[in-house]
Amino acid sequence: MSSERRQRLPLDPGVDPVRWERVVGLIMEEARPELERRASEASPVVVLLGWTRPVLAMAASIAALCGATLMARAAESQVEAEVPAIAEALVPSSVAAWLEGGQAPTLEELVLSMAGEEGG
């Protein structure tokens, strides 16, 4: 077999193990400088330092959300005038009353509200 035709054959370790080992060796030799650079670059300290900024950003976001929630609850407790509930805009008034009151409706009340009638 000519060497030109041999170069065009697929690389298969079962067909030509000597050629396989030679090509793999050449690839590894060419890749050695890059592999060494990456090995020295990815130390555990570098990996941990890479996570510092995202972790701090997430912690700041959580702290901001908690602070906003606490401020909203404090403002809500200070409001004296009744503000129309969102529930009244989304569901019938009887269901809104159940939601606001925190009481579970009876089966009869559920059936009547689903039928479109006002339960009472």
All heavy atoms as an XYZ file, in Angstrom:
886
protein
N       0.855     -1.163      0.000
C       0.000      0.000      0.000
C       0.902      1.227      0.000
O       1.869      1.315      0.726
C      -0.877     -0.040      1.248
C      -1.865      1.069      1.300
S      -2.888      1.096      2.779
C      -3.604     -0.496      2.860
N       0.541      2.214     -0.828
C       1.365      3.415     -0.908
C       1.163      4.264      0.340
O       0.136      4.211      0.993
C       1.007      4.215     -2.169
O      -0.264      4.786     -2.024
N       2.179      5.077      0.669
C       2.100      5.895      1.882
C       1.047      6.986      1.733
O       0.423      7.380      2.699
C       3.463      6.463      2.218
O       3.638      7.736      1.709
N       0.814      7.469      0.508
C      -0.212      8.499      0.296
C      -1.602      7.928      0.564
O      -2.426      8.557      1.226
C      -0.138      9.027     -1.138
C      -1.156     10.122     -1.415
C      -1.056     10.617     -2.844
O       0.049     10.790     -3.352
O      -2.133     10.823     -3.424
N      -1.857      6.724      0.098
C      -3.159      6.095      0.322
C      -3.319      5.745      1.805
O      -4.398      5.857      2.367
C      -3.281      4.845     -0.524
C      -4.620      4.199     -0.330
C      -4.964      3.259     -1.436
N      -6.304      2.759     -1.176
C      -6.661      1.512     -1.224
N      -5.793      0.611     -1.586
N      -7.880      1.146     -0.965
N      -2.230      5.361      2.426
C      -2.266      5.009      3.845
C      -2.612      6.228      4.700
O      -3.300      6.114      5.706
C      -0.909      4.456      4.249
C      -0.884      3.905      5.611
C       0.441      3.254      5.861
N       0.439      2.716      7.207
C       1.488      2.298      7.825
N       2.659      2.349      7.227
N       1.402      1.834      9.035
N      -2.157      7.412      4.294
C      -2.459      8.640      5.033
C      -3.945      8.980      4.967
O      -4.472      9.621      5.855
C      -1.653      9.817      4.478
C      -0.176      9.743      4.727
C       0.154      9.855      6.203
O      -0.558     10.516      6.935
N       1.201      9.184      6.619
N      -4.639      8.570      3.903
C      -6.047      8.891      3.752
C      -6.974      7.882      4.416
O      -8.162      8.115      4.518
C      -6.396      8.997      2.269
C      -5.825     10.266      1.652
C      -6.307     10.433      0.261
N      -5.376      9.703     -0.594
C      -5.542      9.461     -1.871
N      -6.612      9.877     -2.477
N      -4.647      8.804     -2.569
N      -6.452      6.775      4.896
C      -7.281      5.793      5.584
C      -7.704      6.328      6.941
O      -6.979      7.098      7.564
C      -6.502      4.483      5.770
C      -6.230      3.671      4.506
C      -5.344      2.482      4.841
C      -7.526      3.200      3.887
N      -8.876      5.910      7.415
C      -9.298      6.357      8.744
C      -8.359      5.822      9.818
O      -7.772      4.760      9.679
C     -10.702      5.791      8.910
C     -10.964      4.926      7.742
C      -9.857      5.063      6.765
N      -8.237      6.579     10.876
C      -7.372      6.194     11.978
C      -8.122      5.187     12.837
O      -9.125      5.499     13.461
C      -7.001      7.434     12.782
C      -5.933      7.269     13.844
C      -4.644      6.759     13.218
C      -5.683      8.581     14.538
N      -7.627      3.954     12.867
C      -8.297      2.876     13.597
C      -7.232      2.031     14.288
O      -6.359      1.470     13.636
C      -9.121      2.021     12.635
C      -9.928      0.959     13.347
O      -9.958      0.949     14.601
O     -10.549      0.129     12.655
N      -7.279      1.954     15.639
C      -6.257      1.178     16.338
C      -6.335     -0.312     16.038
O      -5.347     -1.022     16.159
C      -6.534      1.451     17.816
C      -7.949      1.876     17.876
C      -8.244      2.540     16.563
N      -7.499     -0.785     15.605
C      -7.623     -2.214     15.285
C      -6.982     -2.561     13.947
O      -6.492     -3.667     13.756
N      -6.964     -1.608     13.018
C      -6.417     -1.865     11.688
C      -4.907     -1.659     11.673
O      -4.170     -2.488     11.158
C      -7.098     -0.944     10.645
C      -6.438     -1.086      9.283
C      -8.573     -1.251     10.549
N      -4.459     -0.554     12.258
C      -3.033     -0.216     12.218
C      -2.617      0.357     13.573
O      -2.558      1.574     13.767
C      -2.782      0.791     11.091
C      -1.308      0.966     10.786
O      -0.477      0.355     11.491
O      -1.005      1.731      9.860
N      -2.302     -0.500     14.552
C      -1.968     -0.012     15.892
C      -0.694      0.828     15.935
O      -0.576      1.743     16.747
C      -1.822     -1.273     16.729
C      -1.757     -2.402     15.786
C      -2.304     -1.956     14.483
N       0.266      0.557     15.074
C       1.515      1.322     15.065
C       1.230      2.761     14.639
O       1.706      3.717     15.270
C       2.543      0.651     14.124
C       3.784      1.516     13.977
C       2.880     -0.738     14.606
N       0.442      2.922     13.590
C       0.079      4.262     13.112
C      -0.739      4.995     14.191
O      -0.545      6.182     14.424
C      -0.724      4.153     11.815
C      -1.112      5.482     11.267
C      -1.756      5.339      9.873
N      -2.308      6.601      9.459
C      -3.577      6.822      9.189
N      -4.440      5.835      9.252
N      -3.997      8.001      8.827
N      -1.637      4.275     14.837
C      -2.458      4.850     15.909
C      -1.572      5.437     17.010
O      -1.737      6.576     17.420
C      -3.393      3.786     16.471
C      -4.151      4.212     17.690
C      -3.771      4.042     18.981
C      -5.395      4.898     17.731
N      -4.704      4.559     19.834
C      -5.720      5.096     19.080
C      -6.272      5.351     16.766
C      -6.869      5.732     19.491
C      -7.427      5.978     17.170
C      -7.715      6.165     18.525
N      -0.626      4.646     17.507
C       0.255      5.090     18.582
C       1.119      6.269     18.141
O       1.363      7.184     18.913
C       1.143      3.943     19.062
C       0.405      2.870     19.829
C      -0.245      3.409     21.090
O       0.332      4.302     21.743
O      -1.351      2.932     21.417
N       1.566      6.252     16.901
C       2.396      7.347     16.391
C       1.599      8.648     16.338
O       2.069      9.695     16.793
C       2.923      6.994     14.994
C       3.875      8.022     14.425
C       4.470      7.558     13.108
N       3.464      6.998     12.221
C       2.882      7.671     11.212
N       3.233      8.905     10.972
N       1.974      7.110     10.463
N       0.371      8.587     15.835
C      -0.459      9.790     15.726
C      -0.838     10.301     17.116
O      -0.791     11.509     17.386
C      -1.707      9.512     14.866
C      -2.677     10.681     14.923
C      -1.310      9.243     13.423
N      -1.209      9.410     18.021
C      -1.553      9.825     19.377
C      -0.345     10.459     20.061
O      -0.453     11.487     20.739
C      -2.100      8.631     20.196
C      -2.194      8.977     21.667
C      -3.445      8.187     19.652
N       0.830      9.890     19.869
C       2.050     10.455     20.435
C       2.345     11.849     19.896
O       2.731     12.751     20.655
N       2.148     12.040     18.587
C       2.361     13.361     17.989
C       1.364     14.389     18.540
O       1.728     15.527     18.835
C       2.233     13.278     16.462
C       3.386     12.586     15.726
C       3.048     12.406     14.257
C       4.658     13.407     15.877
N       0.121     13.974     18.685
C      -0.900     14.889     19.222
C      -0.555     15.276     20.653
O      -0.622     16.449     21.035
C      -2.298     14.243     19.134
C      -2.729     14.118     17.667
C      -3.322     15.052     19.929
C      -3.985     13.300     17.462
N      -0.176     14.311     21.461
C       0.167     14.592     22.854
C       1.394     15.499     22.950
O       1.459     16.377     23.809
C       0.401     13.289     23.625
C      -0.853     12.458     23.814
S      -2.153     13.322     24.696
C      -1.424     13.433     26.308
N       2.370     15.283     22.084
C       3.574     16.105     22.091
C       3.243     17.551     21.719
O       3.731     18.484     22.339
C       4.613     15.529     21.116
C       5.946     16.222     21.163
C       6.601     16.119     22.541
O       6.474     15.075     23.199
O       7.239     17.104     22.948
N       2.375     17.730     20.726
C       1.989     19.077     20.311
C       1.117     19.766     21.372
O       1.157     20.981     21.511
C       1.216     19.030     18.985
C       2.061     18.620     17.793
C       3.103     19.672     17.440
O       2.805     20.883     17.557
O       4.213     19.276     17.058
N       0.336     19.001     22.117
C      -0.571     19.578     23.108
C       0.086     19.790     24.464
O      -0.487     20.460     25.323
C      -1.788     18.670     23.275
N       1.284     19.242     24.693
C       1.928     19.303     26.002
C       2.063     20.727     26.555
O       1.712     20.962     27.714
C       3.292     18.611     25.959
C       3.986     18.622     27.327
C       5.159     17.690     27.394
N       4.631     16.326     27.452
C       4.979     15.355     26.615
N       5.858     15.572     25.689
N       4.445     14.157     26.710
N       2.522     21.721     25.787
C       2.645     23.067     26.367
C       1.295     23.635     26.849
O       1.214     24.223     27.930
C       3.209     23.922     25.229
C       3.832     22.956     24.287
C       3.087     21.677     24.432
N       0.247     23.445     26.072
C      -1.063     23.950     26.466
C      -1.606     23.194     27.675
O      -2.200     23.795     28.582
C      -2.052     23.851     25.291
C      -3.443     24.319     25.600
C      -3.525     25.809     25.914
O      -2.606     26.572     25.575
O      -4.535     26.205     26.523
N      -1.415     21.896     27.724
C      -1.871     21.102     28.867
C      -1.138     21.510     30.145
O      -1.746     21.593     31.211
C      -1.685     19.610     28.589
C      -2.577     19.018     27.491
C      -2.186     17.572     27.223
C      -4.043     19.117     27.867
N       0.155     21.775     30.045
C       0.917     22.215     31.216
C       0.456     23.596     31.681
O       0.333     23.852     32.880
C       2.414     22.239     30.897
C       3.009     20.860     30.779
C       4.447     20.884     30.299
O       4.978     21.982     29.986
O       5.048     19.795     30.220
N       0.163     24.489     30.739
C      -0.302     25.818     31.090
C      -1.646     25.730     31.810
O      -1.853     26.363     32.839
C      -0.454     26.684     29.840
C      -0.874     28.120     30.156
C      -1.198     28.904     28.891
N      -2.397     28.435     28.223
C      -3.654     28.763     28.590
N      -3.853     29.527     29.627
N      -4.679     28.311     27.906
N      -2.553     24.912     31.302
C      -3.871     24.770     31.928
C      -3.783     24.085     33.286
O      -4.550     24.402     34.184
C      -4.806     23.992     31.019
C      -5.227     24.779     29.808
C      -6.225     24.023     28.996
N      -6.590     24.770     27.816
C      -7.678     24.551     27.126
N      -8.512     23.604     27.491
N      -7.946     25.264     26.058
N      -2.868     23.146     33.439
C      -2.735     22.450     34.724
C      -2.259     23.407     35.814
O      -2.727     23.349     36.949
C      -1.772     21.278     34.584
N      -1.343     24.291     35.485
C      -0.843     25.230     36.484
C      -1.850     26.346     36.750
O      -1.854     26.949     37.812
C       0.481     25.836     36.028
O       0.276     26.645     34.887
N      -2.723     26.622     35.796
C      -3.685     27.709     35.917
C      -4.878     27.336     36.790
O      -5.479     28.187     37.417
C      -4.171     28.075     34.508
C      -4.947     29.336     34.422
C      -5.270     29.641     32.982
O      -4.430     30.239     32.295
O      -6.354     29.246     32.545
N      -5.241     26.076     36.856
C      -6.475     25.660     37.530
C      -6.214     25.121     38.931
O      -6.712     24.077     39.304
C      -7.189     24.626     36.692
N      -5.468     25.839     39.734
C      -5.241     25.402     41.102
C      -6.523     25.617     41.901
O      -7.367     26.427     41.527
C      -4.081     26.165     41.722
O      -4.461     27.504     41.937
N      -6.696     24.920     43.017
C      -7.925     25.078     43.813
C      -8.150     26.507     44.291
O      -9.276     26.967     44.370
C      -7.703     24.137     44.993
C      -6.736     23.125     44.506
C      -5.871     23.828     43.516
N      -7.083     27.227     44.577
C      -7.227     28.610     45.034
C      -7.821     29.473     43.921
O      -8.712     30.297     44.154
C      -5.867     29.171     45.503
C      -5.963     30.640     45.835
C      -5.344     28.369     46.674
N      -7.345     29.258     42.699
C      -7.856     30.033     41.573
C      -9.336     29.719     41.346
O     -10.137     30.623     41.083
C      -7.026     29.746     40.296
C      -7.649     30.383     39.079
C      -5.600     30.218     40.483
N      -9.717     28.474     41.479
C     -11.118     28.088     41.304
C     -11.987     28.746     42.376
O     -13.053     29.296     42.086
C     -11.269     26.553     41.329
C     -12.727     26.145     41.336
C     -10.552     25.928     40.143
N     -11.535     28.711     43.632
C     -12.303     29.335     44.713
C     -12.403     30.845     44.532
O     -13.451     31.439     44.786
C     -11.685     29.002     46.067
C     -11.862     27.556     46.521
C     -11.110     27.324     47.819
C     -13.323     27.226     46.695
N     -11.332     31.473     44.107
C     -11.368     32.918     43.878
C     -12.308     33.271     42.731
O     -12.926     34.340     42.740
C      -9.964     33.443     43.591
C      -9.027     33.490     44.797
C      -7.629     33.931     44.359
C      -9.566     34.420     45.865
N     -12.449     32.381     41.776
C     -13.375     32.611     40.673
C     -14.829     32.613     41.132
O     -15.683     33.233     40.509
N     -15.129     31.924     42.224
C     -16.493     31.858     42.755
C     -16.803     33.003     43.720
O     -17.962     33.198     44.099
C     -16.714     30.533     43.476
C     -17.015     29.431     42.531
C     -16.131     28.573     41.967
C     -18.297     29.073     42.017
N     -16.771     27.713     41.139
C     -18.109     27.987     41.151
C     -19.576     29.577     42.204
C     -19.162     27.395     40.478
C     -20.623     28.971     41.531
C     -20.411     27.903     40.677
N     -15.817     33.756     44.128
C     -16.029     34.790     45.142
C     -17.027     35.841     44.691
O     -17.981     36.156     45.407
C     -14.689     35.464     45.488
O     -13.776     34.464     45.923
C     -14.857     36.503     46.568
N     -16.841     36.392     43.531
C     -17.713     37.470     43.053
C     -19.165     37.006     42.886
O     -20.081     37.677     43.367
C     -17.161     38.044     41.752
C     -17.977     39.210     41.249
C     -17.386     39.783     39.996
N     -16.615     40.958     40.355
C     -15.804     41.577     39.543
N     -15.615     41.124     38.342
N     -15.167     42.644     39.927
N     -19.454     35.863     42.227
C     -20.854     35.440     42.109
C     -21.508     35.140     43.465
O     -22.679     35.453     43.668
C     -20.793     34.177     41.256
C     -19.498     34.226     40.549
C     -18.575     35.016     41.415
N     -20.758     34.554     44.394
C     -21.323     34.241     45.706
C     -21.648     35.522     46.465
O     -22.724     35.634     47.079
C     -20.363     33.337     46.511
C     -20.779     33.237     47.959
C     -20.308     31.954     45.889
N     -20.763     36.496     46.419
C     -21.032     37.769     47.092
C     -22.211     38.502     46.453
O     -23.025     39.113     47.151
C     -19.786     38.652     47.082
C     -18.646     38.186     47.993
C     -17.436     39.092     47.832
C     -19.098     38.148     49.438
N     -22.320     38.433     45.143
C     -23.451     39.076     44.469
C     -24.769     38.414     44.878
O     -25.771     39.097     45.107
C     -23.264     39.005     42.956
N     -24.782     37.085     44.964
C     -25.999     36.385     45.369
C     -26.349     36.712     46.817
O     -27.523     36.923     47.143
C     -25.842     34.883     45.198
C     -27.141     34.133     45.424
S     -27.060     32.392     45.018
C     -26.561     32.431     43.332
N     -25.362     36.780     47.684
C     -25.618     37.117     49.085
C     -26.173     38.530     49.199
O     -27.101     38.779     49.983
C     -24.334     36.977     49.895
N     -25.653     39.462     48.422
C     -26.166     40.833     48.446
C     -27.599     40.880     47.934
O     -28.434     41.620     48.471
C     -25.269     41.737     47.608
N     -27.907     40.101     46.918
C     -29.280     40.058     46.390
C     -30.246     39.518     47.434
O     -31.344     40.059     47.614
C     -29.343     39.181     45.135
O     -28.525     39.699     44.137
N     -29.856     38.462     48.110
C     -30.715     37.880     49.149
C     -30.918     38.879     50.286
O     -32.034     39.045     50.783
C     -30.125     36.553     49.653
C     -30.223     35.493     48.555
C     -30.833     36.073     50.911
C     -29.479     34.218     48.852
N     -29.866     39.562     50.684
C     -29.984     40.559     51.752
C     -30.909     41.700     51.330
O     -31.731     42.169     52.124
C     -28.604     41.097     52.118
N     -30.813     42.134     50.075
C     -31.682     43.210     49.589
C     -33.142     42.763     49.567
O     -34.037     43.527     49.954
C     -31.238     43.649     48.198
N     -33.400     41.538     49.125
C     -34.772     41.028     49.114
C     -35.339     40.906     50.518
O     -36.503     41.246     50.763
C     -34.826     39.678     48.404
C     -34.685     39.729     46.892
C     -34.558     38.318     46.322
C     -35.868     40.437     46.275
N     -34.534     40.428     51.450
C     -34.994     40.317     52.845
C     -35.289     41.691     53.425
O     -36.300     41.881     54.110
C     -33.955     39.588     53.688
S     -33.803     37.847     53.295
N     -34.426     42.639     53.156
C     -34.647     43.993     53.646
C     -35.910     44.602     53.060
O     -36.698     45.244     53.773
N     -36.137     44.406     51.763
C     -37.342     44.940     51.128
C     -38.595     44.295     51.707
O     -39.606     44.967     51.931
C     -37.277     44.713     49.623
N     -38.536     42.997     51.990
C     -39.678     42.305     52.581
C     -39.973     42.839     53.977
O     -41.134     43.093     54.324
C     -39.404     40.789     52.649
O     -39.134     40.314     51.336
C     -40.584     40.043     53.229
N     -38.947     43.023     54.778
C     -39.147     43.552     56.126
C     -39.707     44.971     56.093
O     -40.597     45.317     56.880
C     -37.839     43.509     56.906
C     -37.340     42.113     57.289
C     -35.964     42.211     57.925
C     -38.323     41.432     58.218
N     -39.206     45.780     55.171
C     -39.710     47.147     55.061
C     -41.161     47.162     54.597
O     -41.973     47.954     55.078
C     -38.833     47.953     54.107
C     -37.465     48.276     54.686
S     -36.380     49.109     53.526
C     -37.304     50.561     53.154
N     -41.519     46.279     53.682
C     -42.895     46.222     53.191
C     -43.848     45.783     54.293
O     -44.946     46.322     54.425
C     -42.986     45.274     52.003
N     -43.430     44.815     55.093
C     -44.286     44.367     56.197
C     -44.447     45.459     57.243
O     -45.515     45.637     57.814
C     -43.722     43.114     56.835
C     -43.913     41.912     55.950
C     -43.653     40.656     56.685
N     -43.828     39.550     55.766
C     -44.077     38.341     56.146
N     -44.175     38.066     57.422
N     -44.221     37.390     55.269
N     -43.393     46.202     57.513
C     -43.482     47.298     58.479
C     -44.407     48.384     57.961
O     -45.229     48.927     58.712
C     -42.097     47.863     58.763
N     -44.308     48.710     56.680
C     -45.174     49.728     56.090
C     -46.622     49.252     56.062
O     -47.548     50.027     56.276
C     -44.699     50.068     54.688
N     -46.820     47.973     55.816
C     -48.168     47.399     55.765
C     -48.851     47.478     57.125
O     -50.051     47.746     57.228
C     -48.078     45.943     55.301
C     -49.400     45.250     55.118
C     -49.192     43.828     54.642
O     -48.746     43.645     53.498
O     -49.474     42.907     55.430
N     -48.100     47.251     58.185
C     -48.695     47.291     59.520
C     -49.017     48.719     59.949
O     -49.856     48.922     60.824
C     -47.760     46.630     60.524
O     -46.587     47.393     60.676
N     -48.384     49.713     59.336
C     -48.621     51.105     59.702
C     -49.773     51.735     58.926
O     -50.246     52.806     59.284
C     -47.352     51.925     59.501
C     -46.246     51.537     60.461
C     -44.955     52.273     60.163
O     -44.871     53.016     59.210
N     -43.955     52.052     60.994
N     -50.198     51.087     57.866
C     -51.276     51.646     57.052
C     -52.593     51.478     57.790
O     -52.959     50.388     58.191
C     -51.335     50.953     55.669
C     -52.555     51.419     54.900
C     -50.077     51.229     54.895
N     -53.329     52.579     57.965
C     -54.594     52.510     58.683
C     -55.767     52.413     57.738
O     -56.777     51.790     58.063
C     -54.744     53.741     59.586
C     -53.731     53.746     60.708
C     -53.884     54.960     61.608
O     -54.941     55.599     61.570
O     -52.939     55.249     62.343
N     -55.689     53.035     56.606
C     -56.798     52.984     55.652
C     -56.790     51.631     54.950
O     -55.746     51.073     54.656
C     -56.653     54.103     54.634
N     -57.992     51.121     54.683
C     -58.084     49.833     53.999
C     -57.799     50.021     52.525
O     -58.342     50.902     51.882
C     -59.482     49.236     54.173
C     -59.660     48.498     55.459
C     -60.928     47.673     55.450
O     -61.259     47.098     54.404
O     -61.557     47.626     56.487
N     -56.957     49.185     52.013
C     -56.626     49.209     50.595
C     -57.357     48.046     49.952
O     -57.365     46.947     50.499
C     -55.093     49.058     50.414
C     -54.725     49.051     48.950
C     -54.369     50.162     51.149
N     -58.018     48.252     48.805
C     -58.732     47.141     48.163
C     -57.773     45.990     47.885
O     -56.668     46.175     47.410
C     -59.258     47.733     46.858
C     -59.114     49.196     46.977
C     -58.121     49.479     48.049
N     -58.216     44.815     48.224
C     -57.376     43.631     48.059
C     -57.295     43.235     46.596
O     -58.242     43.431     45.833
C     -57.932     42.479     48.876
N     -56.158     42.683     46.228
C     -55.987     42.186     44.861
C     -56.920     41.013     44.627
O     -57.414     40.817     43.521
C     -54.519     41.780     44.635
C     -53.630     43.002     44.747
C     -54.338     41.130     43.283
C     -52.156     42.698     44.681
N     -57.199     40.273     45.676
C     -58.059     39.098     45.542
C     -59.433     39.483     45.023
O     -60.032     38.750     44.225
C     -58.183     38.389     46.882
N     -59.964     40.635     45.434
C     -61.283     41.047     44.987
C     -61.313     41.321     43.490
O     -62.344     41.182     42.852
C     -61.739     42.276     45.761
C     -62.053     41.983     47.208
C     -62.474     43.223     47.969
O     -62.613     44.299     47.345
O     -62.672     43.111     49.187
N     -60.198     41.736     42.930
C     -60.143     42.002     41.500
C     -60.019     40.725     40.689
O     -60.367     40.698     39.515
C     -58.970     42.918     41.190
N     -59.543     39.662     41.307
C     -59.289     38.435     40.566
C     -60.361     37.369     40.723
O     -60.564     36.560     39.828
C     -57.933     37.846     40.996
C     -56.721     38.736     40.770
C     -55.483     38.073     41.342
C     -56.529     39.017     39.299
N     -61.025     37.353     41.864
C     -61.996     36.291     42.143
C     -63.281     36.912     42.668
O     -63.309     38.080     43.051
C     -61.431     35.286     43.179
C     -60.267     34.515     42.613
C     -61.022     35.994     44.449
N     -64.393     36.149     42.691
C     -65.644     36.685     43.240
C     -65.463     37.143     44.686
O     -64.564     36.689     45.392
C     -66.599     35.501     43.159
C     -66.025     34.598     42.130
C     -64.546     34.807     42.162
N     -66.319     38.043     45.113
C     -66.169     38.649     46.436
C     -66.247     37.625     47.556
O     -65.578     37.758     48.578
C     -67.209     39.742     46.634
O     -68.510     39.195     46.546
N     -67.077     36.578     47.391
C     -67.155     35.574     48.452
C     -65.834     34.821     48.597
O     -65.377     34.553     49.708
C     -68.299     34.598     48.178
O     -68.103     33.955     46.935
N     -65.214     34.503     47.481
C     -63.923     33.814     47.524
C     -62.853     34.758     48.079
O     -61.992     34.355     48.864
C     -63.527     33.285     46.125
C     -62.159     32.645     46.153
C     -64.566     32.308     45.605
N     -62.921     36.050     47.709
C     -61.969     37.034     48.227
C     -62.097     37.158     49.736
O     -61.098     37.273     50.442
C     -62.188     38.372     47.552
N     -63.329     37.100     50.232
C     -63.534     37.171     51.677
C     -62.898     35.969     52.369
O     -62.311     36.092     53.443
C     -65.023     37.237     51.992
N     -63.000     34.799     51.750
C     -62.363     33.601     52.331
C     -60.854     33.777     52.359
O     -60.192     33.436     53.332
C     -62.691     32.353     51.526
C     -64.144     32.001     51.468
C     -65.075     32.200     52.426
C     -64.807     31.381     50.376
N     -66.290     31.747     51.997
C     -66.158     31.229     50.743
C     -64.408     30.928     49.120
C     -67.104     30.646     49.919
C     -65.341     30.345     48.298
C     -66.676     30.212     48.694
N     -60.303     34.306     51.245
C     -58.853     34.479     51.162
C     -58.353     35.487     52.175
O     -57.315     35.290     52.802
C     -58.451     34.906     49.750
C     -58.670     33.870     48.639
C     -58.386     34.501     47.281
C     -57.809     32.656     48.856
N     -59.068     36.579     52.321
C     -58.644     37.612     53.261
C     -58.820     37.181     54.702
O     -58.028     37.510     55.568
C     -59.418     38.897     53.005
C     -59.024     39.572     51.709
C     -59.916     40.765     51.373
O     -60.857     41.048     52.138
O     -59.661     41.395     50.345
N     -59.888     36.449     54.964
C     -60.178     36.025     56.330
C     -59.328     34.869     56.789
O     -59.158     34.633     57.981
N     -58.779     34.124     55.853
C     -57.943     32.991     56.215
C     -58.740     31.766     56.641
O     -58.183     30.806     57.156
N     -60.064     31.790     56.420
C     -60.890     30.647     56.786
C     -61.146     29.807     55.548
O     -61.348     30.324     54.457
C     -62.230     31.107     57.357
C     -62.091     31.896     58.634
C     -63.444     32.412     59.089
O     -64.438     32.273     58.397
N     -63.462     33.005     60.276
N     -61.172     28.510     55.748
C     -61.458     27.606     54.641
C     -62.961     27.601     54.373
O     -63.758     27.526     55.306
C     -60.979     26.201     54.960
N     -63.373     27.688     53.108
C     -64.799     27.668     52.797
C     -65.368     26.256     52.944
O     -64.651     25.267     52.864
C     -64.845     28.127     51.343
C     -63.525     27.741     50.792
C     -62.552     27.868     51.924
N     -66.652     26.198     53.120
C     -67.312     24.894     53.193
C     -67.505     24.376     51.780
O     -67.383     25.126     50.798
C     -68.677     25.005     53.893
O     -69.525     25.829     53.078
C     -68.548     25.581     55.282
N     -67.853     23.120     51.672
C     -68.072     22.520     50.365
C     -69.237     23.201     49.662
O     -69.178     23.461     48.454
C     -68.333     21.008     50.519
C     -68.559     20.241     49.226
C     -67.341     20.355     48.326
C     -68.865     18.790     49.522
N     -70.288     23.513     50.396
C     -71.450     24.177     49.815
C     -71.075     25.547     49.252
O     -71.483     25.923     48.154
C     -72.542     24.332     50.866
C     -73.807     24.988     50.343
C     -74.853     25.129     51.426
O     -74.891     24.302     52.349
O     -75.627     26.094     51.328
N     -70.241     26.305     49.985
C     -69.825     27.617     49.525
C     -68.963     27.517     48.263
O     -69.086     28.331     47.353
C     -69.051     28.338     50.630
C     -69.907     28.747     51.797
C     -69.090     29.270     52.959
O     -67.929     28.844     53.127
O     -69.621     30.108     53.704
N     -68.106     26.520     48.213
C     -67.286     26.312     47.013
C     -68.147     26.005     45.805
O     -67.939     26.538     44.717
C     -66.281     25.179     47.244
C     -65.058     25.521     48.070
C     -64.238     24.260     48.318
C     -64.213     26.549     47.367
N     -69.139     25.120     45.975
C     -70.000     24.740     44.855
C     -70.792     25.948     44.375
O     -70.915     26.182     43.170
C     -70.948     23.577     45.267
C     -71.998     23.332     44.206
C     -70.136     22.321     45.510
N     -71.327     26.746     45.293
C     -72.095     27.923     44.912
C     -71.228     28.959     44.201
O     -71.658     29.577     43.232
C     -72.764     28.548     46.145
C     -73.900     27.746     46.751
C     -74.376     28.399     48.044
C     -75.030     27.602     45.772
N     -69.992     29.146     44.652
C     -69.138     30.135     43.989
C     -68.704     29.660     42.601
O     -68.566     30.461     41.692
C     -67.916     30.442     44.851
O     -67.064     29.323     44.913
N     -68.529     28.349     42.450
C     -68.160     27.820     41.131
C     -69.336     27.927     40.162
O     -69.153     28.080     38.966
C     -67.709     26.361     41.251
C     -66.421     26.186     42.035
S     -65.030     27.042     41.322
C     -64.651     25.977     39.990
N     -70.547     27.856     40.691
C     -71.738     27.967     39.849
C     -72.008     29.419     39.500
O     -72.894     29.693     38.686
C     -72.938     27.351     40.563
N     -71.320     30.346     40.131
C     -71.479     31.751     39.812
C     -72.463     32.449     40.736
O     -72.788     33.601     40.529
N     -72.944     31.758     41.741
C     -73.881     32.352     42.675
C     -73.087     32.873     43.867
O     -72.023     32.376     44.198
C     -74.895     31.317     43.150
C     -75.715     30.729     42.020
C     -76.609     29.613     42.504
O     -76.835     29.494     43.721
O     -77.054     28.839     41.671
N     -73.617     33.859     44.513
C     -72.994     34.397     45.717
C     -73.428     33.573     46.911
O     -74.609     33.422     47.162
C     -73.385     35.862     45.924
C     -72.708     36.816     44.972
C     -71.216     36.907     45.177
O     -70.755     36.909     46.342
O     -70.493     36.957     44.178
N     -72.455     33.012     47.625
C     -72.770     32.249     48.831
C     -72.787     33.176     50.024
O     -72.195     34.224     50.034
N     -73.462     32.777     51.063
C     -73.462     33.672     52.182
C     -73.749     32.964     53.385
O     -74.041     32.737     54.334
